[in-house]
Amino acid sequence: MNDLTNQPAAPDTPAPTDTPAQKTPSAQPGAQEKPAAPASPTPAPAPQDASAGSPPARGANGSPAPQYVSAVAPPAPSVPPFQAGVKDGVFALAAFILGYLFCRWVLTSVAGWGTAVFTAVFLASVTAYLQVKGIKPAPASWFWFIITLLTGLSFALWNDNGLMLLRSLFLFAAAVYWVLSATAVQLTGKTGNYLLLDGLNGVFIIPFRNFVNQYRSLGALKRKKTDGKKALPVILGIVLAVIALFVVVPQLLRADSGGFSRLMESIVDLFRFDWSGVLEFLLYCLLAVPTAAYMFGLVSGSAARRATDAFKPDKTEKTVAALRILPSVTAFTVLGTVCALYIVFIACQLPYFFSAFSGATPKGWLSYSEYARQGFFELCRLSVINLLLIAAANIMSKKPRPENAVLRAFNIALALITLLLIATAFSKMALYIDVFGLTIPRILPCVFMVFLAVVCAAVIALQKTRFSIARVALVTGAVLFAALCLVDADALVVRYNTGRYLAGTLLDYDVDILYRSGPAGVPHAAQVYTTTKDGTLKGELREYLVFTGQKAKSVQGTYRDTVQCARVRQTLDRLGIEIPAPDCP
């Protein structure tokens, strides 16, 4: 028999009145004990005061009964839910308007005052939201505020066909980074060397991880519910009135002499909708829903610092520190070999590299275009290689740059070599422009060369002082491109070519460039149109003026209109050129 059956039975203990005693089977001598069914987990009883005289419940063998807990508490969410208030709800409603304006005025247009108005409204709305939330924008954010505002303003001034896609992407990137800068949610709290991670955070992580914040904020708005029972009689009365009108109005029309019929026709005209316009409006409303959620998620998530820490500063620093595996000797060997190779290569091809400074192509190069383009693409490839080598050597070297004089010397040498290549390629492009004139594809490489020159100069300065080279590169690029948008690059191209042609230093006047420049070329084309004696050129210019005038007239009075288009209409009226009505208004 079991040892348990040979023990005397436990004395009966009355169960306390406030805690039910656990029932156990009676232990009879000589009887085999049946296995007890497993007890279901129940909440643990509250501890009892020993002075109350209520002993704890015991099992069959006299041991205390096991205590059970109800369940394990679920872990706290990694990202806490967004705590929305009435202020957030008001901005959530405004975000729907912003989303609609973006889809209506920005998404479907490459120019026009609509984009400028949206930019101003967006900046003002977000600034007001941050103010009511008690967030003071960081001082550095006002730089990005101005860059975004001026870039948006350029959409109302110029069409800028040559920068069409680049300008729109730059406006989007500047607006997103302004929000990050205003709320100081960058990885280091400001623009730093982890710029790419900040961009990834602002464009993707923060908006999409806060995508439902707008709907939670709308729920914070308390609306007074209308009693359905009170509204039912009103609805019933409207239905019966409509039925009565269908019966009475036909009878009145039969007995009418004409006045009542005209009145009814005018009333019916009020309810004749342009269904294409209605469907277009509904489509934009549909697109505005995710757009508004994206914008609100970016702004509210940044303001509340919710899901903004996808990249931890300490972990990022440790990851970068773990990459320092390259012995200094190895880094010196690689950089020294590359620098020596550049010096030998340049010394062997001095005529090729420096002939452009004298305004001539080297022997064996018959085409200016091939010579200039080859130089530019050489610059791109070699500049990227040089910058990658500098970055890799400084990141992976076991001995940090501030403590490594030889590494700093190699950084300066590579930067100087890149500056030499930039100067050479710039001279080649100047030679190309001098022969064939100016175009947008020739302006952009020149601006890019200026940008690279500033970055290389910053690399040299970095060896003596300490600053964020990514900040210098970002600010330089933003200033250069915003200035390019404000000066109207298309007009700059046509003005330069027109001046050269009228001065006799440019043999041919390229009408194709006028078409690519859009309305920016009209004032200068009109100047050539009124002075040239070439009948063929005059006919081509007239066709261009009429074509561009139709485009400018088709956007008159719409959100796609610009100051430039208005000047086109005025110029053509002054010339007396009649513009036919556009096919599609």
ZALOVEX-452205 format. One line per 8 residues: number of its first residue (from 1); for each residue x negated, y negated, z negated of C-alpha. Coordinates in nm, 3 decimals. Layout:
NUM	X Y Z; ...;
END
This chain:
1	0.000 0.000 0.000; -0.099 -0.363 0.039; -0.286 -0.533 -0.245; -0.020 -0.794 -0.237; 0.248 -0.542 -0.337; 0.054 -0.432 -0.647; 0.053 -0.783 -0.787; 0.336 -0.897 -1.012;
9	0.596 -1.118 -0.853; 0.548 -1.492 -0.882; 0.770 -1.654 -1.144; 1.068 -1.829 -1.002; 1.025 -2.204 -1.000; 1.323 -2.423 -0.942; 1.276 -2.645 -0.639; 1.289 -3.019 -0.692;
17	1.604 -3.189 -0.590; 1.441 -3.434 -0.345; 1.220 -3.175 -0.163; 1.365 -2.843 -0.044; 1.172 -2.538 -0.167; 1.022 -2.306 0.092; 1.215 -1.974 0.097; 1.002 -1.659 0.065;
25	1.108 -1.293 0.066; 1.114 -1.113 -0.271; 0.812 -0.885 -0.325; 0.954 -0.546 -0.425; 0.710 -0.281 -0.562; 0.655 -0.004 -0.315; 0.813 -0.193 -0.024; 0.615 -0.312 0.272;
33	0.626 -0.685 0.319; 0.766 -0.808 0.651; 0.550 -1.060 0.832; 0.677 -1.409 0.787; 0.783 -1.601 1.096; 0.560 -1.896 1.171; 0.698 -2.214 1.032; 0.775 -2.488 1.277;
41	0.578 -2.805 1.226; 0.768 -3.042 1.006; 0.673 -3.383 0.877; 0.460 -3.363 0.564; 0.663 -3.452 0.253; 0.572 -3.763 0.070; 0.332 -3.706 -0.223; 0.509 -3.673 -0.558;
49	0.409 -3.822 -0.884; 0.276 -3.551 -1.122; 0.431 -3.730 -1.416; 0.775 -3.678 -1.266; 0.761 -3.310 -1.362; 0.820 -3.182 -1.009; 0.552 -2.924 -0.923; 0.474 -2.870 -0.553;
57	0.638 -2.586 -0.365; 0.441 -2.258 -0.358; 0.430 -1.957 -0.130; 0.488 -1.588 -0.208; 0.135 -1.535 -0.343; 0.151 -1.834 -0.569; -0.068 -2.056 -0.351; 0.054 -2.401 -0.252;
65	0.265 -2.405 0.059; 0.083 -2.536 0.367; 0.156 -2.894 0.465; 0.218 -2.983 0.830; 0.193 -3.309 1.018; 0.436 -3.400 1.288; 0.201 -3.464 1.582; -0.124 -3.626 1.683;
73	-0.086 -3.996 1.760; -0.144 -4.073 2.129; -0.462 -4.265 2.206; -0.433 -4.634 2.259; -0.425 -4.738 2.626; -0.755 -4.860 2.769; -0.583 -5.172 2.902; -0.324 -5.318 2.664;
81	0.010 -5.420 2.817; 0.046 -5.776 2.936; 0.210 -5.993 2.671; 0.440 -6.214 2.875; 0.608 -6.528 2.753; 0.845 -6.788 2.892; 0.554 -6.984 3.043; 0.443 -6.674 3.228;
89	0.799 -6.620 3.349; 0.820 -6.970 3.493; 0.490 -6.924 3.676; 0.612 -6.583 3.796; 0.903 -6.758 3.968; 0.664 -7.014 4.116; 0.448 -6.726 4.242; 0.736 -6.606 4.460;
97	0.748 -6.949 4.624; 0.371 -6.945 4.669; 0.389 -6.598 4.820; 0.655 -6.706 5.068; 0.462 -7.019 5.167; 0.147 -6.812 5.216; 0.322 -6.560 5.441; 0.510 -6.832 5.630;
105	0.245 -7.101 5.669; -0.094 -6.932 5.626; -0.071 -6.566 5.723; 0.081 -6.633 6.066; -0.110 -6.951 6.147; -0.475 -7.033 6.210; -0.430 -7.411 6.178; -0.175 -7.672 6.076;
113	-0.067 -7.885 5.786; 0.120 -7.586 5.637; -0.206 -7.426 5.521; -0.324 -7.756 5.373; 0.001 -7.801 5.179; -0.011 -7.444 5.052; -0.370 -7.489 4.934; -0.282 -7.807 4.743;
121	0.030 -7.649 4.587; -0.163 -7.335 4.489; -0.443 -7.531 4.323; -0.196 -7.756 4.139; 0.023 -7.464 4.023; -0.265 -7.256 3.890; -0.421 -7.558 3.719; -0.089 -7.639 3.549;
129	-0.046 -7.276 3.441; -0.392 -7.268 3.286; -0.321 -7.595 3.105; 0.004 -7.474 2.949; -0.172 -7.151 2.849; -0.430 -7.358 2.663; -0.719 -7.266 2.896; -0.959 -7.544 2.986;
137	-1.122 -7.473 3.323; -1.498 -7.433 3.311; -1.688 -7.741 3.436; -1.851 -7.544 3.719; -1.507 -7.445 3.848; -1.440 -7.800 3.971; -1.702 -7.748 4.239; -1.502 -7.456 4.377;
145	-1.180 -7.655 4.331; -1.318 -7.927 4.562; -1.458 -7.675 4.812; -1.120 -7.498 4.833; -0.926 -7.823 4.861; -1.148 -7.966 5.136; -1.144 -7.641 5.333; -0.766 -7.631 5.313;
153	-0.750 -7.996 5.421; -0.953 -7.915 5.732; -0.664 -7.698 5.855; -0.445 -8.009 5.877; -0.714 -8.212 6.054; -0.863 -7.983 6.316; -0.770 -7.664 6.497; -1.132 -7.538 6.487;
161	-1.078 -7.253 6.733; -1.445 -7.153 6.712; -1.424 -7.092 6.336; -1.073 -6.949 6.341; -1.117 -6.624 6.147; -1.424 -6.729 5.948; -1.251 -7.038 5.812; -0.949 -6.840 5.692;
169	-1.166 -6.579 5.520; -1.376 -6.851 5.358; -1.064 -7.026 5.224; -0.940 -6.700 5.070; -1.278 -6.620 4.913; -1.320 -6.974 4.776; -0.971 -6.969 4.619; -1.030 -6.632 4.452;
177	-1.368 -6.734 4.318; -1.225 -7.062 4.190; -0.980 -6.864 3.972; -1.265 -6.650 3.838; -1.478 -6.955 3.769; -1.197 -7.153 3.605; -1.127 -6.871 3.359; -1.497 -6.778 3.323;
185	-1.438 -6.406 3.372; -1.753 -6.343 3.575; -1.981 -6.072 3.448; -2.212 -6.324 3.281; -1.946 -6.590 3.222; -2.076 -6.793 3.518; -2.215 -6.745 3.866; -2.511 -6.511 3.833;
193	-2.709 -6.241 4.004; -2.420 -5.994 3.976; -2.223 -6.190 4.235; -2.119 -5.883 4.435; -1.966 -5.720 4.126; -1.779 -6.043 4.046; -1.642 -6.048 4.399; -1.530 -5.686 4.377;
201	-1.366 -5.762 4.043; -1.182 -6.068 4.172; -1.062 -5.936 4.506; -0.959 -5.584 4.405; -0.977 -5.484 4.038; -0.814 -5.775 3.853; -0.523 -5.834 4.095; -0.427 -5.471 4.138;
209	-0.467 -5.371 3.772; -0.238 -5.662 3.684; -0.003 -5.608 3.977; 0.309 -5.562 3.763; 0.244 -5.860 3.537; 0.483 -6.072 3.740; 0.778 -5.843 3.681; 0.703 -5.822 3.309;
217	0.692 -6.200 3.298; 1.027 -6.226 3.472; 1.170 -6.003 3.202; 1.062 -6.256 2.942; 1.304 -6.509 3.082; 1.628 -6.480 2.890; 1.922 -6.534 3.115; 2.278 -6.576 3.004;
225	2.477 -6.284 3.132; 2.807 -6.354 3.297; 3.108 -6.166 3.168; 3.223 -5.938 3.449; 3.583 -5.934 3.325; 3.606 -6.312 3.362; 3.456 -6.305 3.714; 3.692 -6.033 3.841;
233	4.005 -6.254 3.870; 3.806 -6.518 4.061; 3.675 -6.259 4.309; 4.024 -6.117 4.353; 4.162 -6.464 4.423; 3.896 -6.529 4.691; 3.977 -6.200 4.866; 4.351 -6.273 4.869;
241	4.289 -6.628 4.995; 4.081 -6.496 5.288; 4.361 -6.251 5.379; 4.613 -6.535 5.368; 4.396 -6.749 5.598; 4.379 -6.468 5.855; 4.760 -6.464 5.859; 4.834 -6.837 5.850;
249	4.558 -6.987 6.071; 4.662 -6.804 6.395; 5.018 -6.930 6.352; 4.898 -7.287 6.306; 4.677 -7.262 6.615; 4.976 -7.161 6.830; 5.172 -7.462 6.711; 4.875 -7.702 6.738;
257	4.840 -7.974 7.002; 4.460 -7.959 6.998; 4.336 -8.151 6.693; 4.358 -7.864 6.447; 4.193 -7.631 6.697; 3.891 -7.858 6.732; 3.871 -7.886 6.353; 3.866 -7.509 6.315;
265	3.602 -7.474 6.586; 3.376 -7.718 6.404; 3.424 -7.524 6.082; 3.347 -7.193 6.254; 3.029 -7.346 6.401; 2.903 -7.399 6.047; 2.905 -7.023 5.993; 2.734 -6.929 6.317;
273	2.392 -6.819 6.204; 2.079 -6.779 6.407; 2.036 -6.415 6.319; 1.681 -6.408 6.455; 1.594 -6.684 6.210; 1.770 -6.501 5.928; 1.580 -6.180 6.000; 1.255 -6.375 6.019;
281	1.329 -6.533 5.682; 1.404 -6.193 5.528; 1.081 -6.051 5.670; 0.877 -6.328 5.512; 1.061 -6.277 5.184; 0.976 -5.908 5.197; 0.608 -5.983 5.260; 0.613 -6.243 4.984;
289	0.692 -5.982 4.716; 0.353 -5.801 4.716; 0.171 -6.124 4.800; 0.318 -6.300 4.498; 0.239 -6.001 4.276; -0.123 -6.010 4.397; -0.164 -6.382 4.328; 0.009 -6.365 3.990;
297	-0.195 -6.059 3.894; -0.519 -6.239 3.976; -0.429 -6.557 3.786; -0.252 -6.404 3.486; -0.504 -6.122 3.448; -0.793 -6.368 3.455; -0.619 -6.606 3.214; -0.538 -6.327 2.967;
305	-0.874 -6.153 3.028; -0.685 -5.832 3.093; -0.869 -5.565 3.296; -1.151 -5.811 3.365; -1.419 -5.597 3.201; -1.443 -5.317 3.455; -1.815 -5.390 3.469; -1.977 -5.427 3.127;
313	-2.273 -5.667 3.106; -2.470 -5.441 2.872; -2.411 -5.129 3.082; -2.500 -5.314 3.399; -2.822 -5.436 3.243; -2.906 -5.082 3.134; -2.834 -4.951 3.483; -3.065 -5.209 3.637;
321	-3.331 -5.139 3.374; -3.311 -4.768 3.453; -3.415 -4.846 3.810; -3.758 -4.969 3.696; -3.937 -4.649 3.793; -4.189 -4.781 4.048; -4.550 -4.818 3.932; -4.696 -5.161 4.000;
329	-4.974 -5.013 4.214; -4.718 -4.853 4.444; -4.528 -5.180 4.484; -4.849 -5.369 4.556; -4.951 -5.116 4.818; -4.619 -5.141 5.005; -4.598 -5.520 4.993; -4.965 -5.566 5.081;
337	-4.934 -5.337 5.383; -4.623 -5.518 5.510; -4.780 -5.863 5.467; -5.096 -5.754 5.649; -4.886 -5.609 5.931; -4.696 -5.937 5.971; -5.018 -6.137 5.983; -5.172 -5.913 6.250;
345	-4.851 -5.912 6.453; -4.817 -6.292 6.450; -5.186 -6.341 6.531; -5.160 -6.112 6.833; -4.857 -6.298 6.973; -4.927 -6.661 6.898; -4.817 -6.779 7.247; -4.489 -6.589 7.213;
353	-4.409 -6.728 6.871; -4.514 -7.091 6.921; -4.451 -7.162 7.291; -4.100 -7.288 7.213; -4.248 -7.579 7.018; -4.399 -7.703 7.345; -4.066 -7.668 7.530; -4.167 -7.377 7.757;
361	-4.118 -7.003 7.767; -4.423 -6.770 7.749; -4.546 -6.577 8.046; -4.328 -6.283 8.137; -4.010 -6.449 8.007; -3.804 -6.590 8.293; -3.472 -6.631 8.109; -3.428 -6.895 7.840;
369	-3.121 -6.716 7.708; -3.301 -6.384 7.669; -3.599 -6.555 7.504; -3.381 -6.745 7.254; -3.151 -6.454 7.170; -3.445 -6.219 7.123; -3.600 -6.461 6.877; -3.282 -6.496 6.679;
377	-3.222 -6.124 6.641; -3.587 -6.077 6.545; -3.528 -6.334 6.274; -3.219 -6.153 6.146; -3.388 -5.816 6.129; -3.713 -5.937 5.976; -3.540 -6.166 5.728; -3.318 -5.886 5.602;
385	-3.617 -5.654 5.571; -3.819 -5.916 5.385; -3.539 -5.999 5.142; -3.469 -5.631 5.079; -3.837 -5.566 5.012; -3.857 -5.858 4.770; -3.539 -5.748 4.590; -3.643 -5.381 4.571;
393	-3.992 -5.459 4.448; -3.866 -5.695 4.175; -3.591 -5.458 4.060; -3.781 -5.129 4.069; -4.124 -5.240 3.947; -4.200 -5.114 3.596; -4.373 -5.440 3.512; -4.121 -5.728 3.531;
401	-4.189 -6.022 3.759; -4.251 -6.282 3.481; -4.537 -6.062 3.355; -4.668 -5.963 3.697; -4.879 -6.231 3.871; -4.963 -6.011 4.171; -4.595 -5.938 4.237; -4.517 -6.310 4.229;
409	-4.795 -6.370 4.483; -4.649 -6.114 4.722; -4.302 -6.268 4.680; -4.441 -6.605 4.786; -4.629 -6.453 5.081; -4.321 -6.276 5.220; -4.107 -6.587 5.173; -4.362 -6.801 5.360;
417	-4.376 -6.550 5.646; -3.995 -6.560 5.670; -4.000 -6.941 5.677; -4.248 -6.924 5.965; -4.017 -6.690 6.156; -3.722 -6.921 6.086; -3.908 -7.222 6.224; -4.007 -7.028 6.535;
425	-3.656 -6.899 6.602; -3.510 -7.245 6.540; -3.742 -7.390 6.804; -3.632 -7.120 7.049; -3.266 -7.200 6.988; -3.336 -7.573 7.033; -3.499 -7.495 7.367; -3.197 -7.288 7.470;
433	-2.954 -7.568 7.373; -3.164 -7.827 7.557; -3.130 -7.630 7.881; -2.775 -7.490 7.864; -2.595 -7.718 7.618; -2.423 -7.651 7.287; -2.164 -7.387 7.192; -2.020 -7.251 6.868;
441	-2.222 -6.925 6.904; -2.532 -7.146 6.913; -2.431 -7.365 6.620; -2.365 -7.073 6.383; -2.719 -6.926 6.416; -2.863 -7.271 6.344; -2.656 -7.302 6.028; -2.756 -6.950 5.928;
449	-3.123 -7.039 5.975; -3.083 -7.338 5.744; -2.921 -7.110 5.487; -3.207 -6.858 5.509; -3.463 -7.136 5.477; -3.303 -7.256 5.153; -3.295 -6.901 5.014; -3.663 -6.847 5.101;
457	-3.755 -7.179 4.938; -3.560 -7.066 4.629; -3.759 -6.740 4.623; -4.080 -6.942 4.614; -3.949 -7.169 4.338; -3.831 -6.865 4.142; -4.190 -6.758 4.088; -4.255 -7.070 3.878;
465	-3.922 -7.125 3.704; -3.619 -6.922 3.603; -3.273 -6.955 3.759; -3.012 -6.746 3.938; -3.107 -6.715 4.303; -2.760 -6.573 4.377; -2.607 -6.898 4.247; -2.833 -7.103 4.475;
473	-2.744 -6.886 4.775; -2.370 -6.899 4.704; -2.356 -7.276 4.651; -2.570 -7.341 4.959; -2.357 -7.119 5.179; -2.035 -7.275 5.048; -2.154 -7.632 5.106; -2.284 -7.557 5.457;
481	-1.969 -7.381 5.574; -1.729 -7.632 5.416; -1.921 -7.911 5.587; -1.899 -7.720 5.916; -1.520 -7.704 5.876; -1.488 -8.076 5.796; -1.704 -8.210 6.082; -1.496 -8.025 6.345;
489	-1.756 -7.804 6.508; -1.557 -7.771 6.833; -1.550 -8.149 6.880; -1.920 -8.165 6.799; -1.992 -7.916 7.079; -1.785 -8.099 7.342; -1.915 -8.442 7.236; -2.276 -8.327 7.274;
497	-2.221 -8.166 7.616; -2.018 -8.461 7.745; -2.284 -8.711 7.639; -2.556 -8.502 7.805; -2.352 -8.470 8.127; -2.270 -8.839 8.151; -2.636 -8.923 8.079; -2.746 -8.692 8.361;
505	-2.952 -8.457 8.143; -2.703 -8.168 8.181; -2.641 -8.061 8.536; -2.307 -7.879 8.502; -2.003 -7.961 8.292; -1.871 -7.632 8.151; -1.489 -7.639 8.160; -1.468 -7.294 7.999;
513	-1.612 -7.442 7.679; -1.322 -7.690 7.681; -1.069 -7.407 7.680; -1.252 -7.237 7.392; -1.260 -7.564 7.200; -0.885 -7.616 7.234; -0.752 -7.967 7.157; -1.094 -8.078 7.030;
521	-1.213 -8.122 7.387; -0.931 -8.345 7.513; -1.076 -8.691 7.424; -1.412 -8.610 7.583; -1.260 -8.428 7.881; -1.043 -8.735 7.939; -1.358 -8.948 7.941; -1.510 -8.733 8.217;
529	-1.173 -8.715 8.398; -1.154 -9.092 8.433; -1.519 -9.139 8.543; -1.612 -8.841 8.761; -1.599 -8.858 9.140; -1.612 -8.480 9.177; -1.267 -8.383 9.304; -1.304 -8.016 9.212;
537	-1.411 -8.098 8.857; -1.130 -8.352 8.825; -0.873 -8.092 8.927; -1.010 -7.841 8.675; -1.004 -8.103 8.402; -0.644 -8.194 8.481; -0.540 -7.830 8.454; -0.712 -7.809 8.116;
545	-0.547 -8.131 7.994; -0.201 -8.012 8.099; -0.252 -7.668 7.942; -0.378 -7.813 7.614; -0.102 -8.076 7.616; 0.161 -7.803 7.637; 0.005 -7.629 7.338; 0.000 -7.953 7.140;
553	0.361 -8.032 7.233; 0.480 -7.683 7.132; 0.366 -7.733 6.771; 0.498 -8.087 6.736; 0.711 -8.117 6.424; 0.615 -7.770 6.293; 0.384 -7.656 6.016; 0.127 -7.566 6.285;
561	0.080 -7.929 6.386; -0.250 -8.104 6.317; -0.392 -8.456 6.338; -0.594 -8.336 6.635; -0.283 -8.223 6.824; -0.118 -8.558 6.756; -0.420 -8.734 6.910; -0.395 -8.506 7.214;
569	-0.035 -8.614 7.274; -0.133 -8.980 7.241; -0.431 -8.941 7.477; -0.224 -8.775 7.748; 0.047 -9.040 7.720; -0.218 -9.308 7.765; -0.355 -9.131 8.074; -0.005 -9.102 8.218;
577	-0.028 -8.724 8.251; 0.319 -8.574 8.230; 0.338 -8.266 8.011; 0.605 -8.011 8.113; 0.816 -7.857 7.842; 0.648 -7.549 7.688; 0.794 -7.210 7.762; 0.811 -7.115 7.393;
585	0.890 -7.402 7.158;
END
